[in-house]
Structure formats: C-alpha cells, structure tokens
Amino acid sequence: MSDAFYLPGSYPHKYLKGDELWVKVHSLTSVETELPYRYYSLPFCKPLDGIKDSAENLGELLMGDHIENSPYRFKMNTNESDIFLCATNPLSKDDVKLLKKMIDEPYQVNLVLENLPAI
C-alpha cells in the first residue's frame, strides 16, 4: 500500500544529501487590504547576483504573480548554522514606517520551495 499525489505541472524529484534547494519569494499579501506588494519593495536581503523573475509558466505570468529568486538556500538532509546571508545598511525612518505599516495591516511573506508554498 502506498500514498501518492499528483500536482499538475510537477514531476518527481530525487534529492541527494547536500543538494541545494533555493527558496523563491512571492508577493506580500494581506487578507485585510487585498493589495499585494512585491517582496523586494521592503528592505529585505537581496540575492548577490541580483533579483531575477522566476515565473515558471504562462499561468503565473498571466495571473500577474511576481515570483523572484532569493538569497535563501537549504541543503538537503544537512544541518547548517551561522550562515551569512547579507549585510544591510541601517533602516531609514521611511523603511521603519513601511515595515510598521505592513505589520499593522497584517501582511505576510509568501515563500515558494520547489513550486510549493513554504510559508
């Protein structure tokens, strides 16, 4: 007996120990405002090689999904700690004001790992 599922547009993956999995970032959303914001409109760490659009299919493009690469990485079946992500400048007053607004309107960050929601 076995359990299985099929997700249209996906295919089976086999990961080996140490294989890298890169997290993608999606728009920030709130159930209260229904106005999405692009992830990098906030002062988050950016990928060293620049921000790149990561939409993988026509449906994502037509729906206006803004899925982009991120600096967040996991290694399969590997414990890691003290990983350096980025260095940032101190937040400006405008940055603090925007972050407070996002918290008050409760926006949430949407992450994607291997085409599945991570958070």
KAKA-V392034 format. One record per residue. N is the residue number from 1. RES is the residue in one letter. PSI is psi in radians with two decimals (NA if undefined). OMEGA is omega in radians with two decimals (none if undefined). Layout:
BEGIN
n:N res:RES psi:PSI omega:OMEGA
n:N res:RES psi:PSI omega:OMEGA
END
This chain:
BEGIN
n:1 res:M psi:2.45 omega:3.11
n:2 res:S psi:2.77 omega:3.05
n:3 res:D psi:2.53 omega:3.12
n:4 res:A psi:2.84 omega:3.03
n:5 res:F psi:2.80 omega:3.09
n:6 res:Y psi:2.24 omega:3.08
n:7 res:L psi:2.02 omega:-3.10
n:8 res:P psi:2.39 omega:3.13
n:9 res:G psi:0.01 omega:3.14
n:10 res:S psi:2.90 omega:3.10
n:11 res:Y psi:2.77 omega:-3.09
n:12 res:P psi:2.47 omega:3.08
n:13 res:H psi:2.47 omega:3.00
n:14 res:K psi:2.10 omega:-3.12
n:15 res:Y psi:2.44 omega:3.07
n:16 res:L psi:2.76 omega:3.12
n:17 res:K psi:2.28 omega:3.13
n:18 res:G psi:-0.18 omega:3.08
n:19 res:D psi:2.43 omega:-3.12
n:20 res:E psi:2.39 omega:3.05
n:21 res:L psi:2.14 omega:-3.11
n:22 res:W psi:2.28 omega:3.11
n:23 res:V psi:2.43 omega:3.03
n:24 res:K psi:2.70 omega:-3.14
n:25 res:V psi:2.50 omega:-3.13
n:26 res:H psi:3.11 omega:3.12
n:27 res:S psi:2.67 omega:2.99
n:28 res:L psi:2.35 omega:-3.09
n:29 res:T psi:2.74 omega:3.08
n:30 res:S psi:2.40 omega:3.09
n:31 res:V psi:-0.29 omega:-3.13
n:32 res:E psi:-0.69 omega:-3.04
n:33 res:T psi:-0.45 omega:-3.10
n:34 res:E psi:0.37 omega:3.09
n:35 res:L psi:1.85 omega:-3.10
n:36 res:P psi:2.64 omega:3.04
n:37 res:Y psi:2.55 omega:3.04
n:38 res:R psi:2.49 omega:-3.09
n:39 res:Y psi:-0.82 omega:-3.05
n:40 res:Y psi:0.21 omega:2.97
n:41 res:S psi:-0.21 omega:3.06
n:42 res:L psi:2.80 omega:-3.06
n:43 res:P psi:1.08 omega:3.09
n:44 res:F psi:2.81 omega:3.05
n:45 res:C psi:2.41 omega:-3.13
n:46 res:K psi:2.70 omega:3.09
n:47 res:P psi:2.52 omega:-3.13
n:48 res:L psi:-0.58 omega:-3.12
n:49 res:D psi:0.24 omega:3.08
n:50 res:G psi:2.83 omega:-3.13
n:51 res:I psi:2.29 omega:3.14
n:52 res:K psi:2.44 omega:3.07
n:53 res:D psi:2.33 omega:-3.09
n:54 res:S psi:0.36 omega:3.09
n:55 res:A psi:2.28 omega:-3.02
n:56 res:E psi:-0.18 omega:-3.14
n:57 res:N psi:2.93 omega:-3.09
n:58 res:L psi:-0.64 omega:-3.14
n:59 res:G psi:-0.74 omega:3.11
n:60 res:E psi:-0.71 omega:3.13
n:61 res:L psi:-0.77 omega:-3.12
n:62 res:L psi:-0.56 omega:3.13
n:63 res:M psi:-0.11 omega:3.14
n:64 res:G psi:0.34 omega:3.12
n:65 res:D psi:2.34 omega:3.10
n:66 res:H psi:1.49 omega:3.11
n:67 res:I psi:2.17 omega:-3.06
n:68 res:E psi:2.84 omega:3.11
n:69 res:N psi:2.92 omega:3.14
n:70 res:S psi:2.95 omega:3.07
n:71 res:P psi:0.00 omega:-3.04
n:72 res:Y psi:2.21 omega:-3.08
n:73 res:R psi:2.49 omega:3.02
n:74 res:F psi:2.68 omega:3.00
n:75 res:K psi:2.28 omega:-3.07
n:76 res:M psi:2.25 omega:3.04
n:77 res:N psi:0.63 omega:-3.12
n:78 res:T psi:2.20 omega:3.05
n:79 res:N psi:2.26 omega:3.11
n:80 res:E psi:2.61 omega:3.04
n:81 res:S psi:2.87 omega:3.12
n:82 res:D psi:0.79 omega:3.10
n:83 res:I psi:2.19 omega:3.12
n:84 res:F psi:2.23 omega:-3.13
n:85 res:L psi:-0.94 omega:3.13
n:86 res:C psi:2.92 omega:3.00
n:87 res:A psi:2.41 omega:-3.12
n:88 res:T psi:2.78 omega:3.02
n:89 res:N psi:2.76 omega:3.05
n:90 res:P psi:2.58 omega:-3.14
n:91 res:L psi:2.42 omega:3.06
n:92 res:S psi:2.96 omega:3.08
n:93 res:K psi:-0.66 omega:3.12
n:94 res:D psi:-0.69 omega:3.09
n:95 res:D psi:-0.79 omega:3.14
n:96 res:V psi:-0.74 omega:3.13
n:97 res:K psi:-0.77 omega:3.13
n:98 res:L psi:-0.76 omega:3.11
n:99 res:L psi:-0.72 omega:3.10
n:100 res:K psi:-0.73 omega:3.11
n:101 res:K psi:-0.77 omega:-3.13
n:102 res:M psi:-0.64 omega:3.11
n:103 res:I psi:-0.76 omega:-3.10
n:104 res:D psi:-0.50 omega:-3.10
n:105 res:E psi:0.75 omega:-2.23
n:106 res:P psi:1.58 omega:3.05
n:107 res:Y psi:2.60 omega:3.08
n:108 res:Q psi:2.58 omega:3.08
n:109 res:V psi:2.36 omega:3.11
n:110 res:N psi:2.04 omega:3.14
n:111 res:L psi:2.68 omega:-3.11
n:112 res:V psi:2.28 omega:3.08
n:113 res:L psi:2.03 omega:-3.12
n:114 res:E psi:0.81 omega:3.10
n:115 res:N psi:0.29 omega:3.07
n:116 res:L psi:2.57 omega:3.10
n:117 res:P psi:2.30 omega:3.13
n:118 res:A psi:-0.53 omega:3.09
n:119 res:I psi:NA omega:none
END
